[in-house]
Amino acid sequence: MQVRDVLIIDDNPDDVEAIQRSLAKCQAHSYQFSSALSGEEGLSLIEVNKYDCILLDYHLPGMSGLDLFRALKAKIPSIPIVVLTGQTDQLTAATLIKQGAQDYINKYNLFSVNLDEKISSAIKHAKTLLPRRTSLDCKVLIIDDNPDDIEMCERLLGKASSDYIFYHAITGQKGMELVKNIQPDCILLDYSLPGVTGLEVLANIVTNHPFIPVIMTTGQGSESVAVNAIKFGAENYLVKAELTASMLDKTIWLAVQKKRHDRQLAIKEQELNEAHNFLELVFQAVPGYMFVKDKDFRLVKVNEQFLQLYGVDDQEQVLGRTTFEDYDPADVEDFLAKDKEAFAAGFSETVEKITFPNGEVRILQTNKVRFTDGAGEPFILGSAADVTERDLLISKLRKSNEDLEQFAYIASHDLKSPLNAIKKLVSWVEEDYGDSMPGGAKQHFNMIKNRAARLSQLLNDLLAYSRLNKKLTDAEHFNFNRLAVSAHELNAEYERFPVVATDIDVVLPRAALQIVLLNLLGNTIKHHHQAQGTITIDVVECENCYEIHYQDDGPGIAPEYADKVFQMFQTLKSKDEVEGSGMGLAMVKKVIDHYQGSVELVYNEQHRQGVHFKIVWPLQQLVVLQTNKEAYDQVR
């Protein structure tokens, strides 16, 4: 609870005790008191102590309340002062308010709540006053039916340091019209007007123009004028007979500054409200469960999605809960572990299985972030996304991959075993009865052998394709020319198709590149239109990639088939003409796509004959161990 230091300046100890007893009953604030029985003692106390507010008795021996008030303000201009009056002193208290006191209260009618509110209002009001005087460029509207009073106000303000521009109206109706048209900085409003009264005009201005200050003027000072003027929203009131140039100038300046400050506060408040409304919109629109917990793990804010977990529409039915009231005590610590981690470290993240209030079990991915409010109290903001379907999909995908692995095993073992048996049986029959077979039977046996070899190749390619991502390895340091020659020698007819490859050291995935080269080289030999040919492979090292240009002198590929050749099971010739599964170039593309590279057929004037594949292979963001490079250098 906030503690306030209050100085009571009153020469009656009984009154001092009554004030202390009254404020001791206050529930909103705690008070500490100092007291002075004279003005001199009060001035001495403010020299050595700092007070939040002063309660000043108007009647003091030796020094009048007004003189003491001026002396206090001279020492500490910003100190809030509440005047203590008797039954008949309201008018004199109003005089002090004009001088800068924040409020007054009858000390014979004290209530703890009333006095606490007066002190709170005085402290708040004192903070709105600017500490120093600045010059104004001010439009003043004078609403008064007496031309002499209008002339007097203009003459007095003409002596001030500020530049004033004057407008005037002799009726309340005309004055209200001018307010709308000229938007004055301040209004001097006569209390007594013919027709529409001054209070009615004041009420209209305060309602429609809340940031234009109004100072009520009257021919005679009275308590009722002061009370009604303040009650209806005037910033101050002045008695015409007591007006001076400095008083009028200062009163206008204070009123204008306060309203400007009020306007700024209103703008800031509107901006804060708009920001709050936007954040509330975001909080409620997030497609997940949002919540805020205090340091005792109690919910203090939730969104609509969170409320739906409990099947309620009213937040009050959820707020204040810890969400683990129904948990087994042995499980509570596990449940709170991530909350505690967020409070301690500032952040926590977890995927947890939660049993919803309706008994449904769901999987949530929850992030929790610590933050503090304006008072420094810690909270955690939690956001939870339901990932049950995602995890179920991942589980299905994992099962699908396992099924694919099982299929690959069957294809490589169970299916190839009978296929090999067929190939052996055909070979045995041919060995035993080949010479005695009629010509047609030999042709059929050759077709059986070709089809068996084709099926065997298809199974091998399917197996390699399905396991491709598992075979690829990290980047290594090696010589490109050596790898290309080594891969080419695996082909049965490699000697008739010599390879010329760039002699360059590269850092690439060796196994993956070997798969690409094997399929490209095999594709050239398989589809070449002559018994022999030449293959050229050029490698260019760029800033972020390697460019590999593969060219042969074969029949080439027509542009209309440039995309089709990279699709599975696509061949440009009948399988009776050229044996193949149609997966070679598809496998090349899959490998290169895996490394986020590209492969395309190039067509230009310089390469009319044969095929030209351009491969862009991004450099791997991997570090080659020095030991591997040293080992490679030794081999060289």
JOUR-V90774 format. One record per residue. N is the residue number from 1. RES is the residue in one small letter. OMEGA is omega in whole degrees, -180 to 180 (none if undefined). NEAR is the number of other ideal C-beta (glycine too) atoms within 10 Angstrom. D_CENTER is the distance of its C-alpha to the mean C-alpha in Angstrom with 1 decimal. Layout:
# JOUR-V90774
N,RES,OMEGA,NEAR,D_CENTER
N,RES,OMEGA,NEAR,D_CENTER
This chain:
# JOUR-V90774
1,m,-179,8,33.8
2,q,179,8,33.9
3,v,180,9,37.4
4,r,175,19,39.0
5,d,-175,13,42.0
6,v,174,21,44.5
7,l,178,22,47.8
8,i,178,23,50.5
9,i,-176,28,53.3
10,d,-178,23,56.2
11,d,180,16,59.9
12,n,-179,14,60.2
13,p,180,10,59.2
14,d,177,8,59.3
15,d,178,18,56.7
16,v,-180,21,54.5
17,e,179,13,54.8
18,a,178,15,54.1
19,i,-180,23,50.8
20,q,179,14,49.8
21,r,-179,11,50.7
22,s,-178,18,48.7
23,l,177,22,45.5
24,a,180,11,46.1
25,k,-176,11,45.5
26,c,-180,18,42.0
27,q,-173,9,39.2
28,a,-176,11,36.3
29,h,174,15,37.2
30,s,-174,12,39.6
31,y,169,21,42.2
32,q,-171,11,44.3
33,f,163,17,47.4
34,s,-179,16,49.7
35,s,177,19,52.7
36,a,-178,23,55.2
37,l,-180,17,58.6
38,s,179,16,59.0
39,g,-180,23,57.2
40,e,179,14,58.3
41,e,178,13,56.9
42,g,178,24,53.6
43,l,179,17,53.3
44,s,-178,12,54.1
45,l,-178,16,51.4
46,i,175,19,48.6
47,e,-173,8,49.8
48,v,-178,6,48.9
49,n,177,10,46.2
50,k,-177,9,42.8
51,y,177,20,42.5
52,d,-178,20,39.7
53,c,176,22,42.3
54,i,172,27,46.1
55,l,-170,26,48.3
56,l,174,26,51.3
57,d,-177,24,54.7
58,y,-177,22,56.3
59,h,179,14,59.8
60,l,178,21,60.5
61,p,176,9,63.8
62,g,-177,10,64.5
63,m,180,16,61.3
64,s,178,14,60.1
65,g,-180,23,56.6
66,l,179,15,56.0
67,d,179,12,57.2
68,l,179,24,55.2
69,f,-179,23,52.0
70,r,179,14,52.5
71,a,178,15,53.2
72,l,-179,22,50.0
73,k,179,15,47.9
74,a,180,9,49.6
75,k,-179,11,48.5
76,i,-175,14,45.0
77,p,-174,12,43.9
78,s,-175,10,40.6
79,i,177,20,42.1
80,p,-178,24,41.7
81,i,173,26,45.2
82,v,-176,22,46.3
83,v,176,28,50.0
84,l,-176,26,52.2
85,t,170,23,54.9
86,g,-176,14,58.0
87,q,-173,9,59.0
88,t,-174,9,60.2
89,d,-176,21,57.9
90,q,-178,18,55.0
91,l,178,15,56.3
92,t,176,18,56.6
93,a,178,23,53.1
94,a,176,24,51.8
95,t,177,20,53.5
96,l,178,23,51.4
97,i,177,17,48.2
98,k,-180,16,49.2
99,q,178,14,49.6
100,g,174,18,46.0
101,a,-177,26,46.2
102,q,-177,22,43.2
103,d,174,18,45.1
104,y,179,22,48.4
105,i,178,21,49.5
106,n,-175,15,52.9
107,k,175,23,53.6
108,y,180,11,56.1
109,n,-174,10,53.5
110,l,169,16,50.8
111,f,-175,12,48.2
112,s,-178,17,45.4
113,v,-178,12,42.6
114,n,-179,13,44.0
115,l,177,23,44.5
116,d,179,19,41.1
117,e,178,15,39.5
118,k,-180,19,41.7
119,i,180,25,40.7
120,s,180,16,37.0
121,s,180,14,37.3
122,a,179,24,39.4
123,i,-180,16,36.9
124,k,-178,11,34.1
125,h,-179,14,36.4
126,a,-179,18,37.6
127,k,-178,10,34.1
128,t,-177,13,33.8
129,l,179,15,36.9
130,l,-174,13,36.7
131,p,-176,6,38.9
132,r,-176,5,40.8
133,r,175,13,42.5
134,t,-179,9,41.6
135,s,-179,10,43.6
136,l,162,19,42.7
137,d,-162,9,43.2
138,c,172,19,43.7
139,k,-178,17,44.9
140,v,174,23,47.0
141,l,179,23,48.3
142,i,178,24,51.4
143,i,-175,29,52.4
144,d,-179,25,55.9
145,d,180,16,59.2
146,n,-179,14,61.2
147,p,179,10,61.5
148,d,179,9,62.8
149,d,177,18,59.7
150,i,-179,19,57.5
151,e,-180,14,59.7
152,m,-180,16,59.5
153,c,-180,23,55.7
154,e,-180,15,55.5
155,r,180,10,58.2
156,l,-179,17,56.5
157,l,176,20,53.2
158,g,179,10,55.0
159,k,-176,11,55.8
160,a,179,18,52.2
161,s,180,10,50.2
162,s,178,16,47.5
163,d,-178,11,48.1
164,y,172,19,48.5
165,i,-171,12,48.9
166,f,169,17,50.9
167,y,180,16,50.9
168,h,178,19,53.1
169,a,-177,22,54.0
170,i,175,16,57.0
171,t,179,16,55.7
172,g,-179,24,52.5
173,q,179,15,52.1
174,k,179,14,52.4
175,g,180,26,50.0
176,m,177,18,47.2
177,e,179,12,47.7
178,l,179,17,47.4
179,v,180,22,44.2
180,k,-174,10,42.5
181,n,-172,8,44.1
182,i,-179,12,43.7
183,q,-177,12,40.8
184,p,176,23,42.5
185,d,-180,20,40.9
186,c,-180,22,43.2
187,i,170,28,45.9
188,l,-170,28,49.2
189,l,177,25,50.4
190,d,-179,23,53.9
191,y,-176,23,54.2
192,s,180,15,57.3
193,l,175,22,57.2
194,p,179,9,59.5
195,g,178,11,58.1
196,v,-175,16,54.4
197,t,179,14,54.1
198,g,179,26,52.0
199,l,178,21,49.9
200,e,176,15,49.3
201,v,179,27,48.2
202,l,-179,23,45.9
203,a,179,13,44.3
204,n,-179,16,43.8
205,i,-179,26,42.2
206,v,-180,16,39.9
207,t,-173,9,38.7
208,n,-179,11,38.3
209,h,-170,17,37.5
210,p,-177,13,35.8
211,f,171,15,35.0
212,i,-177,21,38.6
213,p,178,27,40.6
214,v,176,27,44.0
215,i,-178,21,46.8
216,m,176,25,49.7
217,t,-179,25,53.2
218,t,180,20,56.4
219,g,-180,14,60.1
220,q,178,10,60.6
221,g,177,17,58.3
222,s,179,16,58.0
223,e,-178,14,55.8
224,s,178,11,55.1
225,v,-178,23,53.8
226,a,-177,23,51.4
227,v,-178,14,50.1
228,n,-179,17,49.8
229,a,180,25,48.2
230,i,-178,16,45.4
231,k,-178,10,45.1
232,f,173,17,44.6
233,g,177,16,41.9
234,a,177,25,43.9
235,e,-179,21,42.6
236,n,172,20,46.2
237,y,-177,24,49.8
238,l,173,20,52.8
239,v,-173,16,56.5
240,k,-177,19,58.1
241,a,-177,9,61.2
242,e,-174,10,59.2
243,l,169,16,57.0
244,t,-179,10,56.9
245,a,-177,13,55.2
246,s,180,11,52.9
247,m,-178,14,52.1
248,l,179,21,51.2
249,d,-179,20,49.1
250,k,-179,15,47.3
251,t,178,20,46.6
252,i,-179,27,45.2
253,w,180,20,43.0
254,l,-179,19,41.6
255,a,180,21,41.0
256,v,-179,20,39.2
257,q,-180,17,37.0
258,k,-179,18,36.0
259,k,176,20,35.2
260,r,178,14,33.1
261,h,178,15,31.2
262,d,179,15,30.9
263,r,179,13,29.6
264,q,178,11,26.9
265,l,180,11,26.0
266,a,179,12,25.9
267,i,179,11,23.7
268,k,180,10,21.2
269,e,178,10,21.5
270,q,178,10,20.9
271,e,178,10,17.8
272,l,179,10,16.6
273,n,179,10,17.7
274,e,178,10,16.0
275,a,179,10,12.6
276,h,-180,10,13.5
277,n,179,10,14.7
278,f,179,10,11.7
279,l,177,10,9.5
280,e,177,12,12.6
281,l,178,10,12.8
282,v,-179,11,9.5
283,f,-177,17,10.7
284,q,-175,12,14.1
285,a,-180,11,13.4
286,v,-178,15,11.7
287,p,180,7,14.9
288,g,-178,17,15.3
289,y,180,21,16.1
290,m,180,19,13.7
291,f,176,22,15.5
292,v,179,17,15.7
293,k,175,23,18.8
294,d,-175,16,20.7
295,k,176,12,22.8
296,d,177,8,25.6
297,f,178,17,23.4
298,r,178,13,23.8
299,l,177,18,21.4
300,v,177,13,20.3
301,k,178,17,17.8
302,v,176,24,17.5
303,n,-175,20,16.6
304,e,179,14,19.4
305,q,180,17,19.2
306,f,180,19,19.9
307,l,-178,16,22.7
308,q,177,14,24.3
309,l,-177,18,24.9
310,y,178,16,27.3
311,g,-179,10,28.7
312,v,178,12,28.2
313,d,-175,9,26.7
314,d,-179,9,26.8
315,q,-177,16,24.1
316,e,179,7,26.9
317,q,-178,12,28.5
318,v,-177,17,25.7
319,l,-178,14,24.3
320,g,177,12,26.1
321,r,176,15,26.8
322,t,-178,16,25.9
323,t,177,21,26.1
324,f,179,16,28.9
325,e,-177,7,31.7
326,d,-179,8,33.5
327,y,171,15,33.0
328,d,-179,8,36.0
329,p,-180,7,36.0
330,a,-178,7,36.5
331,d,-174,10,33.1
332,v,-178,14,31.1
333,e,177,11,30.6
334,d,-179,11,29.4
335,f,-176,16,26.9
336,l,-173,16,25.6
337,a,-177,13,25.5
338,k,173,19,21.8
339,d,-180,21,20.9
340,k,179,14,23.1
341,e,179,17,21.7
342,a,178,24,18.1
343,f,-176,18,19.7
344,a,-173,10,21.9
345,a,-179,10,19.8
346,g,-178,13,16.2
347,f,172,13,15.3
348,s,-179,20,17.2
349,e,-178,12,17.4
350,t,169,14,20.2
351,v,-172,11,21.9
352,e,177,14,24.2
353,k,-174,10,26.8
354,i,173,17,26.5
355,t,-179,11,29.3
356,f,180,14,28.0
357,p,178,11,30.0
358,n,178,9,31.9
359,g,-179,6,33.1
360,e,180,10,31.2
361,v,-180,9,29.9
362,r,178,16,26.6
363,i,-178,16,24.6
364,l,170,19,21.0
365,q,-170,16,18.5
366,t,172,21,16.6
367,n,180,17,13.9
368,k,-177,23,14.0
369,v,178,14,12.2
370,r,172,18,14.2
371,f,179,11,13.4
372,t,178,9,16.1
373,d,-177,9,16.9
374,g,179,5,18.9
375,a,180,5,22.0
376,g,180,6,20.8
377,e,-179,10,21.0
378,p,175,14,19.0
379,f,171,18,17.0
380,i,175,24,15.2
381,l,-179,16,12.3
382,g,174,23,13.5
383,s,-176,17,12.5
384,a,178,22,15.7
385,a,179,16,16.6
386,d,-177,17,20.3
387,v,-179,17,21.7
388,t,-179,15,25.3
389,e,179,10,26.1
390,r,180,12,24.6
391,d,177,15,26.7
392,l,178,11,29.6
393,l,178,11,29.3
394,i,179,11,29.1
395,s,178,10,32.1
396,k,179,10,34.0
397,l,178,10,33.2
398,r,179,10,34.5
399,k,178,10,37.5
400,s,178,10,38.0
401,n,178,11,37.9
402,e,177,10,40.4
403,d,179,10,42.6
404,l,176,12,42.4
405,e,179,13,43.5
406,q,178,10,46.3
407,f,179,14,47.3
408,a,179,18,47.4
409,y,180,12,49.6
410,i,-179,12,51.9
411,a,-176,16,52.1
412,s,-175,17,53.0
413,h,-173,10,55.4
414,d,-179,10,56.6
415,l,-178,17,56.9
416,k,180,17,58.3
417,s,177,10,61.0
418,p,179,9,62.9
419,l,177,15,62.3
420,n,179,12,63.9
421,a,178,10,66.7
422,i,-179,16,67.3
423,k,179,17,67.4
424,k,-179,11,69.9
425,l,179,11,72.1
426,v,179,15,72.3
427,s,179,14,73.1
428,w,179,10,75.9
429,v,-180,14,77.4
430,e,179,17,77.4
431,e,-175,9,79.1
432,d,-172,9,81.7
433,y,-175,12,82.5
434,g,-176,12,81.2
435,d,-176,8,84.7
436,s,-179,7,86.0
437,m,174,14,83.1
438,p,-176,8,83.7
439,g,-180,7,81.8
440,g,-179,8,79.5
441,a,178,14,78.5
442,k,179,14,77.6
443,q,180,11,75.3
444,h,178,12,73.6
445,f,177,17,73.3
446,n,178,12,71.6
447,m,178,11,69.2
448,i,180,16,68.4
449,k,179,15,67.8
450,n,180,13,65.5
451,r,178,14,63.5
452,a,178,17,63.2
453,a,178,13,62.0
454,r,179,15,59.5
455,l,178,16,58.1
456,s,178,16,58.0
457,q,179,14,56.0
458,l,179,16,53.6
459,l,178,18,53.0
460,n,-180,15,52.3
461,d,177,20,49.9
462,l,180,18,48.0
463,l,-180,18,47.8
464,a,-179,17,46.5
465,y,-178,15,44.0
466,s,-178,16,42.5
467,r,-171,14,42.3
468,l,-177,15,41.1
469,n,-180,10,37.7
470,k,-177,8,39.3
471,k,-175,13,41.9
472,l,-176,16,39.8
473,t,179,9,39.6
474,d,-177,13,37.8
475,a,178,19,39.0
476,e,178,20,42.4
477,h,-178,18,44.6
478,f,180,17,47.7
479,n,-175,18,50.1
480,f,-178,22,49.4
481,n,-180,18,53.0
482,r,-180,14,54.2
483,l,-178,18,51.6
484,a,179,25,52.6
485,v,-180,16,56.3
486,s,179,12,55.9
487,a,-177,22,54.0
488,h,-178,23,56.5
489,e,175,11,59.4
490,l,178,12,58.2
491,n,-175,17,59.4
492,a,-175,8,63.0
493,e,-174,11,64.0
494,y,-175,17,62.0
495,e,-179,10,65.2
496,r,-178,13,65.8
497,f,-177,21,62.2
498,p,-179,13,61.7
499,v,173,21,58.2
500,v,-176,14,57.4
501,a,180,22,54.0
502,t,178,17,52.4
503,d,-175,11,53.2
504,i,175,13,49.8
505,d,-177,15,47.8
506,v,173,21,44.4
507,v,-176,17,41.5
508,l,173,24,40.6
509,p,-173,21,40.6
510,r,-176,17,44.4
511,a,-179,13,44.7
512,a,179,21,42.4
513,l,179,26,44.2
514,q,177,18,47.5
515,i,180,21,46.6
516,v,-178,27,45.8
517,l,180,24,49.1
518,l,-178,18,51.2
519,n,178,21,50.1
520,l,180,24,50.5
521,l,178,24,53.9
522,g,179,18,55.1
523,n,179,21,54.1
524,t,-177,23,56.2
525,i,-176,19,59.3
526,k,-172,16,59.0
527,h,-179,20,58.7
528,h,-176,21,60.9
529,h,179,9,63.7
530,q,-177,10,66.1
531,a,179,8,67.5
532,q,-178,12,65.9
533,g,-177,16,63.1
534,t,179,14,60.9
535,i,179,24,57.2
536,t,177,16,55.1
537,i,180,22,51.7
538,d,180,14,50.1
539,v,178,20,47.1
540,v,179,11,45.1
541,e,179,14,42.5
542,c,-176,11,39.7
543,e,-175,5,36.7
544,n,-176,8,34.3
545,c,167,17,36.7
546,y,171,20,40.3
547,e,179,13,42.1
548,i,180,27,44.9
549,h,-179,16,47.5
550,y,-178,26,49.8
551,q,173,20,53.0
552,d,-179,25,56.3
553,d,-180,18,59.4
554,g,-176,21,59.4
555,p,180,15,59.4
556,g,-180,17,55.7
557,i,-179,20,53.3
558,a,-177,12,53.4
559,p,-178,9,50.2
560,e,178,7,49.9
561,y,-174,12,49.4
562,a,179,13,46.8
563,d,-175,11,44.0
564,k,-175,13,46.2
565,v,-179,21,47.6
566,f,179,20,44.3
567,q,-178,12,44.2
568,m,173,15,45.7
569,f,180,11,49.4
570,q,175,14,50.0
571,t,-178,19,53.3
572,l,177,14,55.1
573,k,177,11,58.5
574,s,179,7,60.3
575,k,173,13,60.0
576,d,178,10,63.8
577,e,-178,10,63.8
578,v,179,12,61.0
579,e,177,13,59.9
580,g,-179,19,56.1
581,s,-176,20,53.3
582,g,-178,16,51.1
583,m,-175,22,48.3
584,g,-179,22,48.8
585,l,175,23,46.6
586,a,179,19,44.1
587,m,176,20,43.8
588,v,-179,23,43.5
589,k,-179,20,40.6
590,k,179,17,38.9
591,v,-176,25,39.2
592,i,176,21,37.9
593,d,180,12,35.0
594,h,180,13,34.1
595,y,177,19,33.8
596,q,175,10,31.8
597,g,-179,17,34.9
598,s,175,14,37.0
599,v,-179,20,40.7
600,e,174,14,42.6
601,l,-178,19,46.1
602,v,177,14,47.2
603,y,175,13,49.8
604,n,-175,7,51.4
605,e,-176,5,54.8
606,q,-176,6,55.2
607,h,179,14,54.7
608,r,-176,9,56.8
609,q,176,11,58.4
610,g,-178,18,56.8
611,v,179,22,53.1
612,h,176,20,50.4
613,f,173,21,47.1
614,k,-179,14,44.3
615,i,174,23,41.9
616,v,-176,17,38.7
617,w,-178,24,37.7
618,p,175,15,34.5
619,l,-180,16,35.1
620,q,177,14,34.0
621,q,-178,7,31.4
622,l,179,11,33.7
623,v,176,9,35.9
624,v,-178,14,39.6
625,l,-179,11,41.3
626,q,180,9,44.0
627,t,178,8,46.4
628,n,-180,12,46.1
629,k,179,14,46.8
630,e,178,10,49.8
631,a,179,11,51.1
632,y,-180,15,50.8
633,d,179,10,52.6
634,q,179,7,55.4
635,v,180,8,55.9
636,r,none,7,56.2
